[in-house]
Amino acid sequence: MIKKLFLIPFLIFVITAKAQEKKYTFSLEQAVAHALTNNYSAINAGRDIESSKQKKWETTAMGLPQISAGVDYANNFVLQKSLIPAEFFGGNKGEFAEVAFGTTHSMVAHATLSQLLFDGSYIVALQASKTYLKYYENAKQKTNAEIKEMVINAYGNVLLAEESIAILEKNKSILEKTLSDTKETFKNGLIEEENVEQLQITLTTVKSTLNYNKRLVEIAYKMLKITLGININDDLKLTDRLDYLTVSNLDLALSRNEFVVTDNVNYKIASNYKEQRQLEYKLQKSKALPSLSANVNFGYNAFGNQFKFFTSNQHWFNYSNLGLSLNIPIFSSLARSSKTQQAKIALEQAKTQLTEAEQKLKLQYSNAKSEYEFSIEEFATAKSNLNLAERIEKKQQIKFSEGLSSSFDFSEAQRQLYSAQQNYLQSMVNIITKKAALEKIINKQ
């Protein structure tokens, strides 16, 4: 009875945990769309944009009216003494009397309205805030491109592992039957034991590879789930097949399109960096301009030897003033000039880096284009080689069963077939991943 009572909360926990697990079914296109919204990096990239928008408003607000208010209270528990001629109070000439000015308590309530009228650095800061926002928008675009490529690669790795398992299961089944038949032939004394042992070695290798791929597919699924932004314990099913994705990604026309380097997000970021250096240069130059601001002050103050500021008979004295502040930079011992020259050098460096980025992107495009075209050729070759390897293995199997071929020749044909199978699967995945890399370079949405 006690054991049953103990099992009840355990079963409730298991059922609750299962209920919390979510189930997902994705095609590749759906997986990419889901990741662009739910991937952890995508979420934080979106937050960066929101933060930069707030930063932009923070900069804008610097030039808008500012209002501040406050209350100051002072308790003069020892009043400051001053000396005045004693003759003012009927004393002797030449003598001085101590006098304490002020009251024990004083309070001031004040409010200030300030407005920046002109400041060259503020104008530059407004321009810089737009560039700052543009940078994070470009960074978000780059993050999305990287996430898309990561999802495609992870999705392809899962399909590759699953297809490998299916083929290895088939190979294992065929080998087990061949081994069983060979053992019977050996028992009848028609072949040597070495033939059986050779098949056992091949079967053991296939089983080991199969177990490895079963563990690999679990890891591949978890990597894909992390990329999608879902819990690694959630249930995930993929609807696209590897052969379908391979055919749908065969697009040689894609590699014939003209490459527009300015569309690439890395070029945009490098250009954005140059704009920032240009604004920094402009900022240093603007610091030689005068700045002008205005402020209006309003306030009331009250005094007393007793704390009665909030009573009806307390008398408050009001005051107000209007002020202008003009600051004119005149001479800084060439410090401003030095900072301006440093900013100019940084700008020239940014221009050089932009040129370098352009040349590197053109090289990356040529490389991605070449690799994609080669992956298509490689796929056709792997498919042809697989057909040949299947025919060779089948012929060797017939010869081996009829005693016309040795176990070494048959095993070699099997290894050649297994290698051709894996090369064929990998060539299909390569088409998908190489196309994704090319689309990332040309910024195809």
Sequence and secondary structure as in RCSB ss.txt:
>XXXX:A:sequence
MIKKLFLIPFLIFVITAKAQEKKYTFSLEQAVAHALTNNYSAINAGRDIESSKQKKWETTAMGLPQISAGVDYAN
NFVLQKSLIPAEFFGGNKGEFAEVAFGTTHSMVAHATLSQLLFDGSYIVALQASKTYLKYYENAKQKTNAEIKEM
VINAYGNVLLAEESIAILEKNKSILEKTLSDTKETFKNGLIEEENVEQLQITLTTVKSTLNYNKRLVEIAYKMLK
ITLGININDDLKLTDRLDYLTVSNLDLALSRNEFVVTDNVNYKIASNYKEQRQLEYKLQKSKALPSLSANVNFGY
NAFGNQFKFFTSNQHWFNYSNLGLSLNIPIFSSLARSSKTQQAKIALEQAKTQLTEAEQKLKLQYSNAKSEYEFS
IEEFATAKSNLNLAERIEKKQQIKFSEGLSSSFDFSEAQRQLYSAQQNYLQSMVNIITKKAALEKIINKQ
>XXXX:A:secstr
 HHHHHHHHHHHHHHHHHHH  EEEE HHHHHHHHHHH HHHHHHHHHHHHHHHHHHHHHHTTS EEEEEEEEEE
 SS  EEEEEGGGGT  TT EEEEE S SEEEEEEEEEEEEEE HHHHHHHHHHHHHHHHHHHHHHHHHHHHHHH
HHHHHHHHHHHHHHHHHHHHHHHHHHHHHHHHHHHHHTTSS HHHHHHHHHHHHHHHHHHHHHHHHHHHHHHHHH
HHHTS TTSEEEE   HHHHHHHT  GGGGGS   GGGSHHHHHHHHHHHHHHHHHHHHHHTTS EEEEEEEEEE
EEEESS  TTSTT   EEEEEEEEEEE     TTHHHHHHHHHHHHHHHHHHHHHHHHHHHHHHHHHHHHHHHHH
HHHHHHHHHHHHHHHHHHHHHHHHHHTTSS HHHHHHHHHHHHHHHHHHHHHHHHHHHHHHHHHHHHT  
